[in-house]
Amino acid sequence: MTHQPALSALVAKDPRIAELVEDEARRQHDKIRLIASENYVSQAVLEATGTVLTNKYSEGYAGRRYYEGQQFVDPIETLAIERAKAVFGTEHANVQPYSGSPANLAAYLAFARPGDTVLGMALPDGGHLTHGWGVSATGKWFNPVRYGVREETGRVDFDQVRDLALEHRPKLIFCGGTAIPRTIDFPKFAEIAREVDAVLVADIAHIAGLVAGGAHPSPVGHAPVITTTTHKTLRGPRGAMILSDAEHAKAVDKAVFPGLQGGPHNHTTAAIAVALGEAQQPSFAEYAHAVVANAKALAAALIERGYDLVSGGTDNHLLLIDLTGKAVAGKPAAQALDRAGIELNHNTVPFDPRKPFDPSGIRLGTSAITTRGLRPEHQPQVAAWIDRTVTAAATQSEGALDMIADEIREFLTPFPIPGYSA
Ligand SMILES: *Cc1c(COP(=O)(O)O)cnc(C)c1O
């Protein structure tokens, strides 16, 4: 049982780190991974991240670099850009942001000044830290105004978005988020942004793979600036991109470099290019639709077992369970599930009566299990394990958790993962 590619030099030179990496590979193999922001990258993406490209400095952009020796890095970055533009249908792509948070910071740097007003979704309602939450630099250096969801529906309150936009005249409006189980209505956000002359930034970090595969509407044509991570549903390496129309291209590039970053991570750029190449294949559209089908099947199975889902279900890869009516809160439930072989995270739910570090919800996503080959017919079984574990956690039946973990390990045997040979 080993990591793939094999870690022969690492085992010889640093056995302790090698052992921990091997342990992590086995852990990723043995668990039902339902963290909504995670996935399994392909063997090809994994290989690209582990190349000598990590040795190279390439500040600047293709053809305009500050260091020599870019004969092979330039075409790699250009390919990544061309593929990003083709996959998403945008006029411009910047593939250099180190991750989703720096990509969003670049959007602020490009289109706002410190102290300017920005409108984003509140964190407890599903927004991201970088959409102006108080503990984030974006909330400290800018003047954040926040919209949320309606209590009755769990969906974005567009009357509130419009009222806040008209009252505060933000420079930037962020749409998208990190715990939103429903389709993002880009045209509606665009209409409001137009009305107040704000730049609409669509942060599609979570749903980029669904957009690429045609399983979620595209923000292109509605949001002139689109930020995304590359490692969630898009199934690439950890990284990010900013996609834009031609008008906003120059400001985006200047903000990423030299505004915010130094040299791009070329090994990551190559892996992003590989992942985008995969996203161009018809099989990726099948994958994106299978992710949504699995999420809908899991949602139905959980509802049947009496679970309360925020917004009553899902349109995408993500489910938010409100455990308020259960005898166990989000954090102890997530901890028990991890022990039972089901990995997810505790999460606030909208209008959460509990504190953020000990909230009422758990968040689930189906991107990783879909990559592994699980299908809708497997979801009632997954829901049954979740239910048994939550019940066991409420009654502190520790023994039950180990039994479930054994059953899950056995169940997963026919579903291989890239990066590990069992
Ligand atoms: C994950 C996420 C980010 C941040 O990405 P990191 O790579 O973790 O910095 C930004 N926005 C949204 C909506 C996200 O879900």
PDBQT file of the ligand as one rigid body, heavy atoms in Angstrom, charges set to zero:
ROOT
HETATM    1  C1  LIG A 501     -12.456  28.247  -0.859  1.00  0.00    +0.000 C 
HETATM    2  C2  LIG A 501     -12.947  29.601  -1.163  1.00  0.00    +0.000 A 
HETATM    3  C3  LIG A 501     -12.079  30.696  -1.250  1.00  0.00    +0.000 A 
HETATM    4  C4  LIG A 501     -10.648  30.665  -0.787  1.00  0.00    +0.000 C 
HETATM    5  O1  LIG A 501      -9.819  29.773  -1.319  1.00  0.00    +0.000 OA
HETATM    6  P1  LIG A 501      -8.428  29.405  -0.608  1.00  0.00    +0.000 P 
HETATM    7  O2  LIG A 501      -7.725  28.722  -1.706  1.00  0.00    +0.000 OA
HETATM    8  O3  LIG A 501      -8.773  28.547   0.553  1.00  0.00    +0.000 OA
HETATM    9  O4  LIG A 501      -7.785  30.689  -0.186  1.00  0.00    +0.000 OA
HETATM   10  C5  LIG A 501     -12.596  31.904  -1.685  1.00  0.00    +0.000 A 
HETATM   11  N1  LIG A 501     -13.888  32.035  -1.981  1.00  0.00    +0.000 NA
HETATM   12  C6  LIG A 501     -14.747  31.024  -1.868  1.00  0.00    +0.000 A 
HETATM   13  C7  LIG A 501     -16.179  31.227  -2.207  1.00  0.00    +0.000 C 
HETATM   14  C8  LIG A 501     -14.311  29.779  -1.433  1.00  0.00    +0.000 A 
HETATM   15  O5  LIG A 501     -15.191  28.784  -1.297  1.00  0.00    +0.000 OA
ENDROOT
TORSDOF 0
